[in-house]
Each structure stands twice: as structure tokens, then as C-alpha cells.
Amino acid sequence: MLQFDPERRDWSTLNVFAQNTSELVPDTLFLMAGTKLTDHDFVGLQWQPSVRAWWTPSGLQTLWAAVSRRVRVPSRLEEDGLLVFGYVDGGLVT
């Protein structure tokens, strides 16, 4: 059985994203930096910065790296849900 407490709930989410890509060496080395701001009733205000760089020494090769901060917003089931399991042994019921 699945129950929610409270049975009904309203919440809001706000997301804002900005990023910039720069060409450090023409057609070879690139840098992308950005962030996402999230305001959610379950986790509050969170920021998720990210930086990515890639190097293309030739038209067939690319080497890239990235560093990011992730934020996981819990689901309604995790926040307010209650999962009830029951078991009855058929040999005990007459």
C-alpha cells in the first residue's frame, strides 16, 4: 500500500541557467563555464556550477574534461511517501 502524508501538496520550482563558451586557441582549445540556479521547496536554493574544456588537435580527435556540482531533488515519494508491506501466511489463516 502506498500512502502520502500530507495527501496533497503543492510546491514550486524555479530554474535559471547561464553559460558562456570561449575559444582560447582558434579551432583548437575551448572553455565553457556556466551555472544553474535551482530554488525548490524540498531542497531550497542550490547552485550547480560547471566548467568544461576541450582540445581538438585534429579533425578526428577531441580530448575533453568537465567538473560539475550536481543537486538531486528528492521525489514526492521520498519526501512524503509511506510504503506499507503486509504478509499473511496462508497456513495460519483458516
HELIX and SHEET records of a PDB file:
HELIX    1   1 ARG A   76  ASP A   80  1                                   5    
SHEET    1   A 2 LEU A   2  PHE A   4  0                                        
SHEET    2   A 2 GLY A  81  LEU A  83 -1                                        
SHEET    1   B 4 THR A  13  VAL A  25  0                                        
SHEET    2   B 4 LEU A  29  HIS A  40 -1                                        
SHEET    3   B 4 GLY A  44  SER A  58 -1                                        
SHEET    4   B 4 GLN A  61  SER A  68 -1                                        
END                                                                             
